[in-house]
Amino acid sequence: MRVDEGPYGDPPKTRRRDYSMVLAQLLWRMRFDLLLLLGFCGLVLSNLLPDEWFQSESFIRTLGIAVSIFIGFRNTQAINRWWEARKLWGSVVNHSRNWNDNLTSLLSRQQLRSQNGQKLLTLQVAMVWQLNFQLRNFWHRDLRHLQDGLLAKLRLPTTATLRELSETRAKAVQSLHQEGWIDGWGRQQLMTVANACTDAIGGLERIRNTPLPASYDVFVRLINWVFGWEVLVEFHRQGSGWPSILIGVAIFTCFLMAERIGAYVEGPFDADGSSFSLPLNTICLTISRDLLGDQFDHLIHHDCRDPVRWS
């Protein structure tokens, strides 16, 4: 039986040929760590280390277990932060659609297409783009022009903040009620959706502005480097020259990558759009098209479905 494919494409997935790109992104971010590791290798191979720096194998095994526990805990927390941020952005998408559906049910077709009706939809779209920009502190130039155009339609300055947009949305709902377009129940429905969206925005701002404690981050990095140093020294003692130390370098690099991945995933709003961050532009474009139609099709090159290189 033949099955026809739909127009929605396949779910995002990492392809095997993308592994090299992920590795390249990781190594580029770790370039300074790798340079320091290279310096450590040179120091170990110099044979100038005092005997007091050499530790027993049991000490290294115990330290390795401790490092594994701390890195595992830190990475678990980092992934939880990343996933919570993704769920909150999913809530913003749902609340935006609810906002559109509530306006459609409360206003007539003519009212929804009027200046006041379009203002309410445009305000929601402008809010999600402003949230994108404020979380990243970065924007593509054409997306900044897009936001400036939305703010111009709303007769707001280009310096308008997310909080100011939220207040403008609340005043617009109040205006609908005063003009008799909606009753008290309708105003309550709209403000319930608006308040839920504000709660999700507050959660995203909390994740962005409150990373894991710096003291814990420093400790995990320090104990990982101490372990790596001891691994390099031990493999150098057991062998001779580069062949043996390369094994130690490979082991330490794996631990170093695991620790660094946790640090990078901890911040899901990176500006570079790498595989460590969330697809914020794609999410905002989804909301924009759901609420305002095909006005944003010229930005299709920013609608990335590749989880290796999010837009």
Beta strands, then each sheet from edge to edge (+ up, - down):
end
